C-alpha cells in the first residue's frame, strides 16, 4: 500500500468534515518545515530526501518577502536560494507535497519577520494593516511578483502545493479579521485559489477572534484540538507548528533544545496532521537573522547566525538522535517502507590560520558626511537596511555621555581613542553600564567624538516591528542634548567590502578593522569556522557573508557550505569591532563540542 504523491495530475484538496481530503479521501499531512532561503541551493535535494526518509510526506516552506525584493520593485526570484519555484518542483520530483507559507509576514526569526526593512524609510508607515495604503500597495506588488510562479504549482493544476497560509500568527499582533480576509482575497485574485490555513496560538485566537472562516486552523505548539474545533467548525484543526527544538539568542547559556517525542507519538496515534517546525533549520546567512523584544522595545534578543534550532536534521544536514527516534515512530505508522536516509555531505578541514589587519574603516569614511541636527536611524538617513553607521561630533568639553535608543551596539571614541562600548542587549558577559565617561579635550580646539553603531536584525515578532536601527533617541553629555552631527554610512554590502583599499604605513590602528587570511584547500567539503578567539563582528568567505559572530556565544563557529569554498586559494575576511592585531581562526566539523 502506498500514499498518494504529487504526480503531475490535477488533484482536489479540500477542507471538509473536520478533515483534510485529497480526492475525497481523508489525508494525513505529516509535514516538516525547511526554508529554501536558509539552505545552500546545492543541498536542497539532500534536505528534502532526508525529510522523506524520516517518514514525512509534506514540506512546509516560508517565502521571505524581503529576501526576494531588495528595493521597491526590484525582485530576484531565480538565483540561488531565491528560486523558490525550483525548490517546490524538487519537492514534487521527490514525491513530497508542499504546504506554502508565503507571508507577507512570516516571523520565522528572520529579519523583520520577512517584511522589507525599506518600509521603515517612511517613519509614519503602519505594517500588517489593511488601513495603510502604502503598506498594502507594497504587499500587492509582492503578490504580483510571486503569484505567477506559484499558481501553476497548486495541486488543482498538477503541482504539489496543497494549501496556502494567510500571513502567520496574526493574533499575536492584531485583531482585525478583515485584514486577513483582504489578504486571502488578494491571493485569490491572483490565481491562488486555496484552500487556505491560518496558524496561531490557541489562547491568542480565542482572545482576538481572528479565525478566518473555512480555513484550516493550525495550532502553534498546542494539542487542545477539541477547544480549537469549537472555533473552526467543520474545517480541520491540526498542529500547524510542533517544536522539536527552539530559538537560540546571542548570550543564551546554551543552544536551545526540545523534546518532541511524546507529542509526535500522540499525533501519530490519533492520526492527526502536523507540521514539525522545523525539521531542518539551516542558517541565517548574511544579515537575515531577526530579533525578539518586548512590545515596548526593551528586552531585545537578537537571534544567532545558526538556525540549527535543535532540529532532527542539523544545520549541515546530518541526522541527529531525534531524527532516528522520529523515523522509528513514523515507520510504524506509515503504509510503506521508508527509504534509507542519504549520507551527510562530506567535511573538510584546514589548519589554524592568523587573520592579519587588512583595512580600517576610519581610513575609508564615505564622503561627504551627512549633516544632521541629531542622530537618526540608518533607514531614514541613508536608506540603509543593515550594517553600521558612524555618528561624529566635535566636543568642547568632557562629561558623561548617554545615548537614548542605541540600536544595537556601539563603540565610543574620543580623538581616535577607544573609550568603551554600549549594548542594547543585556546578557551575561556584557557590562550593564549605559553611559560612557568622555575625557575633556586635551587642547582648546575640541575633541572629535565618534560613535560606531552596529545593528542586529530587525525585531521579527510582536508589536515592536518598527525597530529602526542606529541611534533613535537623544544623545546627551551631562544631561544636555548634543546636536549638529555628521553621519557616515557603512552598509557592509558587497560593493563596500570588495572596494576596500588595503592599509598603508600611515593607516589607523584602532578598533574598527578588517582582517584577512588565506586558506588553501585541495578538496572541498562543509566546515565550521571557529571564531572563538574573536570579539564581535562579521565573517566573509570568498566574498560571501556567512553572518555574525560574538564572543558572548553560545555560537562560536559559523557554518560554511562546500559550495562557498574553492579548490586552492580561499579568502577569509573578518570585520571585528574590537580587535586590532592578528588573531587565529580555526576549523571544526560541528557547531559545538
Secondary structure, 3 states (H helix, E strand, C coil): CCCCCCCCCCCCEEEECCEEEECCEECCCEEEECCHHHCCHHHHHHHHHHHHHCCCCEEEEECCHHHHEEECCEECCCCHHHCHHHHHHHHHHCCCEEEEECCCCCCCCEHHHHCCHHHHHCCCCCCCCCCCHHHHHHHHHHHHHHHHHHHCCEHHHCCCEEEEECCCCHHHCCCCHHHHHHHHHHHHHCCCCCCEEEEECHHHHHHHCCCCCCCEEEEECCCCHHHHHHHHCCCCEEEEEECCCCCCECCCCCCCCCCCHHHHHHHHHCCCCEEECCCECCECCCCCECEECCCCCCCCEEECCECCCCCCECCCCCECHHHHHHHHHHHCCCCCCCCCCCCCCCECCCCCEEEEEEEEHHHCCCCCCEEECCCCEHHHHHCCCCCEEEEEEEECCCEEEEECCEECEEEEEECCEEEEEEECCCCCCCCCCCEEEECCCCCCCCEEEEEEEECCCCECCCCCCCCCCEECCCEEECCEECCCEEEEEECCCHHHHHCCCCCCCCCCCCCCEEEEEEEEECCCCEEEEECCCCCEEEEEECCEEEEEEECCCCCCEEEECHHHCCCEEEEEEEEECCCCCCEEEEEECCCCC
